[in-house]
């Protein structure tokens, strides 16, 4: 009988944390998103939710909640930050979601647009040659 060693790596442990692609108040980085968020924030919020793979109507639940914190904005902001390894804290996410809700939705929209347009790099460790080949997602699929 052979002995098998299984190594499980946590994605976040291997991925260095980054900052948001744009700042919270970087409205001029994407003027259309800024206008969209200013004139129709619920529509932008629904679009962000859908872009992230959540239910399109999730942000509409905020209408039913009479609280200072927007639960949908907070939960999506935390989820986006964790998925992409963005630096931050839950405390900061709460503060941003409470005090700058429109700016938070705009920043999340810009981030998702940026992440969807960025190439994905996949690293695989070749144990035979002890090298690290790098390929893009398109090359990996084809």
SULPEMO-V519737 format. One record per pair of residues at least 6 apart in sequence whose ideal C-beta (glycine too) atoms are under 6 Angstrom apart, sorted by the first residue. I is the first residue (numbers start at 1). J is the second residue. D is the distance in whole Angstrom. If there is no record, write none. Layout:
BEGIN
[[I	J	D] [I	J	D]]
END
This chain:
BEGIN
[[12	85	6] [15	85	5] [17	85	5] [17	87	5] [18	86	6] [19	87	6] [20	86	6] [20	111	6] [21	111	5] [21	114	4] [22	29	4] [22	110	5] [24	103	5] [24	107	5] [25	103	6] [27	34	4] [30	110	5] [33	106	5] [33	109	5] [33	110	6] [34	106	6] [36	44	5] [37	44	5] [37	102	5] [37	105	5] [37	106	4] [41	102	5] [44	105	5] [45	59	3] [45	105	5] [46	56	5] [46	59	5] [48	105	6] [48	108	5] [48	109	5] [49	58	5] [49	59	5] [50	56	5] [51	112	5] [58	72	5] [59	72	4] [61	72	6] [62	70	5] [62	72	5] [65	71	6] [68	98	6] [69	97	6] [69	98	5] [70	97	5] [70	101	5] [73	97	5] [73	101	6] [73	104	5] [74	93	6] [74	97	4] [77	93	5] [77	104	6] [78	93	5] [80	108	6] [81	88	5] [96	104	5] [97	104	6] [119	136	5] [120	137	4] [122	135	6] [122	140	5] [123	132	6] [123	134	6] [124	133	6] [125	132	6]]
END
